[in-house]
């Protein structure tokens, strides 16, 4: 495997909101982020869910900033009392919140557009308008993420750990609204703007086979051997006890860059044959 294939970042997702944790709303972000990444040969590595608790949000964001990964955070960047993400991001980085000048311009432009649509005069100092500028209060040094839906931007903050940035210069958290109609095109913009160098390098291949009548424990040595033999490979085992077509079985497979996954899968099939496993359909994704 070429060395540059190992230097691709991992991707994480943070979903913020009591409405998700209480079940009032179902999360739609994770499946969409998986799709957006997969379309570019990338994959989501983990997701964190957290309610509107400032302490827990801050702890979650501290982990994100120290992860060395590219992390998308959806939700909590508005200006109502239950929106804490902007403040927690600043606290996680030990930075002050400041009004971003470009964010202020965009928010004021949005207010002027709305006033024009309603046939009203724009009052720059109206308390409601001044309050809405809080949505442009970002940690010092943040960069904005354009919002094509209503112009109210999101923001990006890099990790504050200089040693981490030396090895993982991409280490950033991208803060987006909770509304899918806004967040999803903003995530696409981030991917195209910052992640395109990895699109082809991180091409992903997944191959698996249905195995009948075997125990996971008996197949574990094969899995361990393959991961040790092929650098960057992930081996997975998905047991099922009541599948409508295959009944009790294990879907055993490999995933990773095609240069690794293809020979690893051939080795997997050979090992299963030597093991005497009863194999069914093969799956390629």
C-alpha angles and dihedrals in degrees: 000000000000116000095235090062088068095056098069115118127247118241127224136182131210120194115195126194145092089227089067095045093048094047095242087124130024118229112249097170101081097057090045094048089050088053095047091049094044091053087062098042093260133115140212111247101189145347132211125200122201135170128229094285110128094209094051093043090052092049091048092050092047088058090047093052091048094046096083088226139116105257129186116207117196123193142018100064096114126101103252123109093260093055108095106149098098092050092044092050090055091048092048089055095038090237134131123249113245134176107258107225096219091045089052091051093050094046092049089048089053091050091049091049091052092047090052092049090053094044092244132134117253112242108193094196098043108133092236091054093046090051091053089058086073086080086069094054104112135164110280111276096020120148121222128244112212118239111210093189102063106347094247099132133221121215144228128219125186123218114276091220108101093193090053092050091054091063097028107030090171093061102133143132117226113206118210138170120267093239110099093213087064103029100051099057088043091054089049089052091052092049093050094042100044110013107045094104088069099045096096097025091057097047106153131218128186124188129172144163134212112245120197129204099005132119120232091232090059092051095045095089089057090051093048091048093052095049090049092047099046116048114222094016123135118204119199137191122198112184122197128189103185110027109161093227108025101028115201108007146126124242102214119187153140133237136188141088110345091241087063104027096053099057090036091056091050088052090048092055090048091050092049090049091051088047090055095239122169105235131197134181121349119227128207123188 
